[in-house]
């Protein structure tokens, strides 16, 4: 069976998923995508897959992915048995073509999520209304399936793909580190703190590192040796460094810059007791869970990505009041002072990514959907 996937790009974090999809012997899968996303830090890897990927030319009136017109090979796509299409109306020609193909009887699978952080409610309503002409939905999370059913899609064929990362790779990397090696790593980097917390992601206004810095001022009065490790770079990095100096926190913050290699990130995650993410939480939640690391995030769930629906308060981490540095500080102090409670959370978060949300499960769910359409 020939399957065409229409999406924006193939990012690095989906490498293992596409490796599994492309090596499946029962189905011939081809991805149609663009070379890059303007204004995004996504690192595409399409060049690794040769003829299994068809690059699309596109045009956008904006310098980002907010509205895109792809130039689609209509007659080539018609030859495929199934089209798996990004269910985003902002990808205008993909939306139009999938609608047209559906009207002519082609099997279409919408691959998407119900809500987007900071999404326009009117646009989300338009998207869900458009979706009603389709029968098959591959949703990011099980919560998306639940929400879609509540929106009277219960008679549709809906499967959760269970977004995740390559947990096998993370586990293999973790296995290279034991307690002695981690202690040696700390000495190598002149780290004496027994209370390390970590953040990973773009240092920009959306991720609100400034709020965490404000919270850190309160944390150090109770836990003087706390060390906040920051992985990432971005538009606010210099502002944050200056603020750290101004507030006298330079010895409590370690700026590591961008780190993409799993083996280089691994010791920092393993040395940390909790991951703090004061702003928009996205795929970082999978990386954190992969290292058995609970998370501290704000309580406005709709201002996070769909993956945050995997979070359960007091089971996989802690919630603080959005934009409240005092409450964030209190949650950090709680996490560092209540080791036994955090240990239970560590097992919970690992179970999520080991057994429910990872790229192996994603590929299984992907073909589960395809097989329902034979």
C-alpha positions as CSV (number, residue, x, y, z in Angstrom):
1,X,0.0,0.0,0.0
2,X,1.3,3.4,-1.0
3,X,1.1,6.1,1.7
4,X,1.9,9.8,1.2
5,X,2.6,12.0,4.3
6,X,2.1,15.7,3.7
7,X,3.7,17.8,6.4
8,X,5.9,20.9,6.9
9,X,9.3,19.4,7.7
10,X,11.0,16.3,9.0
11,X,12.7,17.5,12.3
12,X,15.5,15.8,14.1
13,X,13.4,14.6,17.0
14,X,11.3,12.6,14.5
15,X,14.3,10.7,13.1
16,X,13.7,7.4,14.8
17,X,10.0,7.5,13.9
18,X,10.7,8.0,10.2
19,X,13.4,5.4,10.3
20,X,10.9,2.9,11.4
21,X,8.2,4.1,9.0
22,X,10.5,4.0,6.0
23,X,11.8,0.5,6.8
24,X,8.4,-1.0,7.1
25,X,8.1,-3.7,4.4
26,X,4.3,-3.8,4.2
27,X,3.8,-0.1,3.1
28,X,5.6,2.3,0.8
29,X,5.6,5.6,2.6
30,X,6.7,8.9,1.0
31,X,6.9,12.2,2.7
32,X,6.1,15.5,0.9
33,X,7.5,18.4,2.8
34,X,9.3,21.7,2.6
35,X,13.1,22.2,3.2
36,X,12.8,24.4,6.2
37,X,10.4,26.5,8.3
38,X,11.3,30.2,8.2
39,X,11.8,31.7,11.6
40,X,12.0,28.4,13.3
41,X,14.9,26.6,15.0
42,X,13.8,23.2,13.8
43,X,16.7,21.3,12.2
44,X,15.3,19.3,9.2
45,X,16.8,16.0,8.3
46,X,15.1,15.2,5.0
47,X,18.4,14.8,3.1
48,X,19.0,11.5,5.0
49,X,16.1,9.8,3.3
50,X,16.8,10.3,-0.4
51,X,13.9,9.5,-2.7
52,X,11.6,8.7,0.2
53,X,11.2,12.5,0.6
54,X,9.8,14.9,-2.0
55,X,10.7,18.5,-1.3
56,X,7.9,21.0,-2.0
57,X,8.2,24.5,-3.2
58,X,6.1,26.9,-1.2
59,X,5.2,30.5,-0.7
60,X,4.2,32.5,2.4
61,X,3.3,36.1,2.7
62,X,4.9,36.1,6.2
63,X,8.4,35.3,7.5
64,X,7.1,32.3,9.5
65,X,4.8,29.3,9.2
66,X,1.6,31.2,10.0
67,X,0.2,30.9,6.4
68,X,1.8,28.7,3.8
69,X,0.9,27.8,0.2
70,X,2.6,24.6,-1.0
71,X,3.0,23.8,-4.7
72,X,1.7,20.2,-4.6
73,X,2.1,17.5,-7.3
74,X,-1.6,16.8,-7.6
75,X,-1.5,13.9,-10.1
76,X,1.4,12.2,-8.3
77,X,-0.4,12.4,-5.0
78,X,-3.6,10.9,-6.6
79,X,-1.6,7.7,-7.3
80,X,-1.2,7.1,-3.5
81,X,-3.7,4.9,-1.7
82,X,-3.8,7.0,1.5
83,X,-2.8,10.6,2.2
84,X,-1.8,11.5,5.8
85,X,-2.2,15.2,5.9
86,X,-1.2,17.9,8.5
87,X,-4.5,19.0,9.7
88,X,-3.6,22.7,9.9
89,X,-5.7,25.1,7.9
90,X,-2.7,27.5,7.8
91,X,-1.2,25.1,5.3
92,X,-3.7,26.3,2.8
93,X,-3.1,24.2,-0.3
94,X,-2.7,21.0,1.7
95,X,-6.1,21.7,3.3
96,X,-7.7,22.4,-0.1
97,X,-6.2,19.4,-1.8
98,X,-7.1,17.0,1.0
99,X,-10.7,18.3,0.9
100,X,-10.9,17.9,-2.9
101,X,-9.4,14.4,-2.7
102,X,-11.8,13.4,0.1
103,X,-14.8,14.5,-2.1
104,X,-13.5,12.3,-4.8
105,X,-13.3,9.3,-2.5
106,X,-9.6,9.3,-1.6
107,X,-8.7,7.9,1.8
108,X,-7.4,10.8,4.0
109,X,-6.0,10.8,7.5
110,X,-5.8,14.0,9.4
111,X,-2.7,14.1,11.6
112,X,-2.9,16.9,14.2
113,X,-3.9,18.0,17.7
114,X,-7.1,19.6,18.9
115,X,-5.7,22.7,20.6
116,X,-2.6,24.8,20.1
117,X,-1.0,27.1,22.7
118,X,-2.1,30.7,22.3
119,X,-4.3,29.5,19.4
120,X,-7.0,31.6,18.0
121,X,-10.3,30.1,19.2
122,X,-12.1,31.2,16.1
123,X,-9.5,29.5,13.9
124,X,-9.6,26.4,16.0
125,X,-13.4,26.3,15.5
126,X,-12.9,26.6,11.7
127,X,-10.3,23.8,11.8
128,X,-12.6,21.4,13.7
129,X,-15.5,22.3,11.4
130,X,-13.4,21.6,8.4
131,X,-12.3,18.3,9.9
132,X,-15.9,17.0,10.0
133,X,-15.8,16.0,6.3
134,X,-13.0,13.5,7.1
135,X,-13.3,10.1,8.8
136,X,-9.8,9.3,10.0
137,X,-7.8,11.2,12.6
138,X,-4.3,10.5,14.0
139,X,-4.1,12.7,17.1
140,X,-1.0,13.7,19.1
141,X,-2.1,12.4,22.4
142,X,-4.8,10.2,24.1
143,X,-6.2,13.4,25.6
144,X,-6.7,14.8,22.0
145,X,-8.8,11.7,21.2
146,X,-10.9,12.3,24.4
147,X,-11.4,15.9,23.5
148,X,-12.3,15.2,19.9
149,X,-14.9,12.6,21.0
150,X,-16.4,15.2,23.3
151,X,-16.7,17.4,20.2
152,X,-19.1,14.8,18.7
153,X,-16.4,13.1,16.6
154,X,-17.1,9.8,18.4
155,X,-18.2,8.0,15.2
156,X,-15.0,8.8,13.5
157,X,-11.9,6.6,13.3
158,X,-9.6,8.3,15.8
159,X,-6.3,6.9,17.0
160,X,-3.7,8.6,19.3
161,X,-0.2,8.4,17.7
162,X,1.3,9.1,21.2
163,X,3.9,11.6,20.4
164,X,7.3,11.0,21.9
165,X,11.1,10.9,21.5
166,X,13.5,8.0,20.9
167,X,13.5,6.6,24.4
168,X,15.8,3.7,23.3
169,X,18.5,6.2,22.5
170,X,18.0,8.0,25.8
171,X,18.1,4.8,27.8
172,X,21.3,3.7,26.0
173,X,22.9,7.1,26.8
174,X,21.8,6.9,30.4
175,X,23.4,3.5,30.8
176,X,26.8,5.0,30.2
177,X,26.6,7.0,33.4
178,X,26.8,5.6,36.9
179,X,27.1,7.4,40.3
180,X,30.9,7.4,40.2
181,X,31.1,8.8,36.6
182,X,28.6,11.5,37.5
183,X,30.6,12.5,40.6
184,X,33.7,12.7,38.4
185,X,31.8,14.8,35.9
186,X,30.8,17.2,38.7
187,X,34.4,17.5,39.8
188,X,35.6,18.1,36.2
189,X,33.2,21.0,36.0
190,X,33.9,22.3,39.5
191,X,30.3,21.7,40.7
192,X,29.8,21.2,44.4
193,X,26.0,21.8,44.6
194,X,23.8,19.0,45.8
195,X,20.7,20.8,44.6
196,X,20.8,21.1,40.8
197,X,17.8,22.1,38.8
198,X,17.7,22.3,35.0
199,X,15.9,24.1,32.1
200,X,16.2,23.1,28.5
201,X,14.9,25.0,25.5
202,X,15.0,28.3,23.7
203,X,15.9,31.2,25.9
204,X,13.1,33.5,24.7
205,X,10.2,35.5,26.1
206,X,7.8,32.5,25.5
207,X,9.8,30.3,27.9
208,X,10.0,33.1,30.5
209,X,13.4,32.4,32.0
210,X,13.2,35.8,33.6
211,X,10.5,34.6,35.9
212,X,12.6,31.7,37.1
213,X,15.5,34.0,37.8
214,X,13.2,36.1,39.9
215,X,12.1,32.9,41.7
216,X,15.7,31.9,42.2
217,X,16.4,34.9,44.3
218,X,13.9,33.5,46.9
219,X,15.2,29.9,46.6
220,X,18.8,30.8,47.4
221,X,17.7,32.3,50.8
222,X,16.6,28.8,51.8
223,X,18.9,26.6,49.7
224,X,22.1,28.6,49.1
225,X,23.9,26.0,47.0
226,X,21.0,25.7,44.4
227,X,22.4,25.6,40.9
228,X,20.2,26.3,37.9
229,X,21.6,24.7,34.7
230,X,20.3,26.3,31.5
231,X,20.6,24.4,28.2
232,X,19.7,26.6,25.3
233,X,20.2,29.9,23.6
234,X,18.0,32.6,22.2
235,X,16.9,36.2,22.0
236,X,16.8,36.7,25.8
237,X,20.1,35.0,26.7
238,X,22.2,38.1,27.1
239,X,19.4,39.9,29.1
240,X,19.3,36.9,31.4
241,X,23.1,36.8,31.9
242,X,23.1,40.5,32.7
243,X,20.2,40.1,35.2
244,X,22.0,37.2,36.9
245,X,25.1,39.4,37.4
246,X,23.0,42.3,38.6
247,X,21.1,40.1,41.2
248,X,24.3,38.4,42.4
249,X,23.2,35.0,41.1
250,X,26.1,34.3,38.8
251,X,27.3,31.5,41.0
252,X,23.9,29.9,41.1
253,X,23.3,29.7,37.3
254,X,25.3,27.8,34.7
255,X,24.7,28.7,31.1
256,X,25.6,25.8,28.8
257,X,24.3,27.2,25.5
258,X,22.8,24.9,22.9
259,X,23.3,21.2,23.3
260,X,21.6,18.8,20.8
261,X,23.7,15.6,21.3
262,X,22.0,13.2,23.7
263,X,25.3,12.0,25.2
264,X,26.3,15.6,26.0
265,X,22.9,16.5,27.6
266,X,22.7,13.3,29.5
267,X,24.9,14.0,32.6
268,X,23.3,17.3,33.2
269,X,19.8,15.8,33.3
270,X,21.0,12.9,35.4
271,X,22.5,15.2,38.0
272,X,19.4,17.4,38.3
273,X,16.6,16.8,40.7
274,X,13.8,18.6,38.8
275,X,13.3,20.4,35.5
276,X,11.7,23.8,35.7
277,X,9.9,25.4,32.7
278,X,8.4,28.7,33.6
279,X,6.8,29.4,30.2
280,X,5.4,27.4,27.3
281,X,6.1,23.7,27.7
282,X,6.6,21.6,24.6
283,X,8.6,18.6,23.6
284,X,11.0,19.3,26.5
285,X,8.6,17.3,28.7
286,X,9.6,14.1,26.8
287,X,13.3,14.8,27.3
288,X,12.7,15.4,31.0
289,X,10.6,12.3,31.5
290,X,13.1,10.3,29.6
291,X,15.7,11.0,32.3
292,X,13.1,10.2,35.1
293,X,13.0,13.9,35.8
294,X,9.7,15.4,37.2
295,X,8.8,18.9,35.9
296,X,7.6,22.1,37.4
297,X,5.3,24.0,35.0
298,X,2.7,26.8,35.3
299,X,-1.0,26.0,35.8
300,X,-2.4,27.5,32.7
301,X,-2.6,24.3,30.8
302,X,-4.0,25.8,27.6
303,X,-0.8,27.9,27.3
304,X,1.3,24.8,26.7
305,X,1.7,22.4,23.8
306,X,-0.6,19.3,23.5
307,X,2.1,17.1,25.1
308,X,1.4,18.8,28.4
309,X,-1.7,16.6,28.7
310,X,0.7,13.8,29.8
311,X,1.3,15.9,33.0
312,X,-0.5,14.9,36.2
313,X,-0.1,17.2,39.2
314,X,1.8,15.5,42.1
315,X,2.4,12.4,40.0
316,X,4.7,13.7,37.2
317,X,5.6,17.1,38.7
318,X,4.3,20.2,40.3
319,X,2.2,23.2,39.2
320,X,2.8,26.8,40.1
321,X,0.6,29.8,39.5
322,X,1.3,31.3,36.0
323,X,3.6,34.3,36.2
324,X,4.0,34.0,40.0
325,X,7.7,33.9,40.9
326,X,7.0,33.3,44.6
327,X,4.9,30.3,44.0
328,X,7.5,29.0,41.5
329,X,10.2,29.4,44.2
330,X,8.0,27.6,46.7
331,X,7.6,24.6,44.3
332,X,11.3,24.5,43.6
333,X,12.1,24.5,47.4
334,X,9.5,21.7,47.9
335,X,11.0,19.6,45.1
336,X,14.5,20.0,46.6
337,X,13.5,19.3,50.2
338,X,11.1,16.4,49.6
339,X,13.3,13.8,48.0
340,X,11.1,10.8,48.8
341,X,8.0,12.3,47.1
342,X,10.1,13.3,44.1
343,X,11.4,9.7,43.9
344,X,7.9,8.4,43.3
345,X,7.4,11.0,40.6
346,X,10.6,9.9,38.9
347,X,9.2,6.4,38.4
348,X,5.9,7.8,37.1
349,X,7.4,10.0,34.5
350,X,9.7,7.3,33.2
351,X,6.8,4.9,32.8
352,X,5.0,7.4,30.6
353,X,7.8,7.6,28.0
354,X,8.9,4.0,28.3
355,X,5.5,2.4,27.8
356,X,3.2,5.0,26.2
357,X,4.9,7.9,24.4
358,X,7.9,7.2,22.3
359,X,8.9,6.9,18.7
360,X,8.5,3.1,18.7
361,X,4.9,3.4,19.9
362,X,4.3,6.2,17.4
363,X,5.3,4.0,14.4
364,X,3.0,1.2,15.7
365,X,0.1,3.6,16.1
366,X,0.8,5.1,12.6
367,X,0.5,1.7,11.0
368,X,-2.4,0.8,13.2
369,X,-4.3,3.6,11.5
370,X,-3.1,2.7,8.0
371,X,-4.1,-0.9,8.5
372,X,-7.7,0.2,9.4
373,X,-8.0,1.6,5.9
374,X,-7.0,-1.5,3.9
